Amino acid sequence: MAELIAYFSRKYENYVSGEIRDLETGNTEIAAKILQKLTGADLFRIEPVQEYARDYNTCIAQAQADQRRNARPELKKYPGNLDGYDRIYLGYPNYWSTMPMAVFTFLEHYDFSGKTILPFCTHEGSGMGASEKDIRKICPGAKVEKGLAIRGGSVKDAEPALDRWIRENRPDKK
């Protein structure tokens, strides 16, 4: 059973544990790399051609504007195809109760019929939001498992939660 971890993450200024902090590595990337360590899955970073601003307040204004206009930002690259993958771990920060619009672009690029999608997000209090519902709408032929919401401020300590979530969702690991 081949697995892929596709994730969107943003470093620079982020809201973490009640304050704005400058991050060298985005919280979702940290979670994705822990997940890769635990699963051995391939890793793919979802990157828009036009990155969001480094400044937190400008970034959230841009992200909200993208969401309001239902934007589909162009991505720098895509995996060649997903035919060899049965399970896709999909990671993203919660932006305005769902995924960043670049993740919508990624999902709409492929047919996920017959695949299992396991969403995980980082957040500072808003959990998964409507993202699981949104994934089901975009990927009607996929099996979308219950996602895992990880507080960005404690992502470095998320390995036990990620390990438990993997075991709950991998038939071969139960």
Secondary structure as UniProt FT lines:
FT   STRAND          3..7
FT   STRAND          12..16
FT   TURN            17..18
FT   STRAND          19..23
FT   HELIX           27..39
FT   STRAND          42..45
FT   HELIX           56..68
FT   TURN            69..70
FT   TURN            83..84
FT   STRAND          87..93
FT   TURN            96..97
FT   HELIX           101..109
FT   TURN            113..114
FT   STRAND          116..123
FT   TURN            127..130
FT   HELIX           131..138
FT   TURN            140..141
FT   STRAND          143..144
FT   STRAND          148..151
FT   HELIX           152..157
FT   HELIX           159..169
FT   HELIX           171..173
//
